[in-house]
Amino acid sequence: MSDQEGADWIPPGADLSRPSAARIYDYLLGGAHNLAPDRAVAQQLQAIQPQVASVARRNRAFLRRAVRFLLEQGVRQFLDLGSGIPTVGNVHEVAQAVDPGARVVYVDYEPVAVAHSRMLLKDNPNAAALEADATDVEGVLASAEVTRLLDLRRPVGLLAITLGHYLPGVRGVFAGYRAALVPGSYLALTHLTNDFAVLSDPRVAETMRGTQDHIHPRTRDEVLALFEGFELVEPGLTTSANWRPDRLAAVVDPEEDGLYAGVGAKR
């Protein structure tokens, strides 16, 4: 049996002919919602850089810490752009463990990610998954899922974890979302860069050109520009492992981390 046969997490009509970043990421995190082409690309990336799975795990850990931080600031509604395939420590799990009334909308254009998210959330009235391209800012914000669950007149935690480097026109997209948020809202993001050694090998980007999701690494200044109008909270723009680590011993050399990470507040 192929890994597609009998898989209830694959929606009818999904185009599985090309690997996707969401399913590659799922594989690197040890998930089961990926296919042979995705695993092949992930293994190519690991051959180029054996630490790539560690980078993925640190990124996921940053997401959990960022959500906990936003909850401490009183945020109770979250818009997770490019959310990917659900895995341990999803946003709604972290948020609703603190406040069962916390509301979450996941957004992804990858049909497997959305289908599996909807299966996970079918009995959760305070969370939903939207199948949409995050670059369609107006469409996302006007969607039934967002208008039902999120009140944009109140602070929102906007999450863009490993999203920006898949968008060639990232500044305009992020500007649209930032403008829609009221003061008291937050933006948390991670972004691939070539500033550090771990993912700077040009073969990483070249390998991803064979997937649905090309990557566009950016410099520190380019990533900082995505926070325009927002005030970065301490420790500012750092790397995913080094943003408010749970333990001092968890600090990682930025050259081995590979992703810029930060959280900004709209004052």
Order of alpha helices (4+ residues) and beta strands (2+ residues): alpha-alpha-alpha-beta-alpha-beta-alpha-beta-alpha-alpha-beta-alpha-beta-alpha-alpha-beta-beta-beta
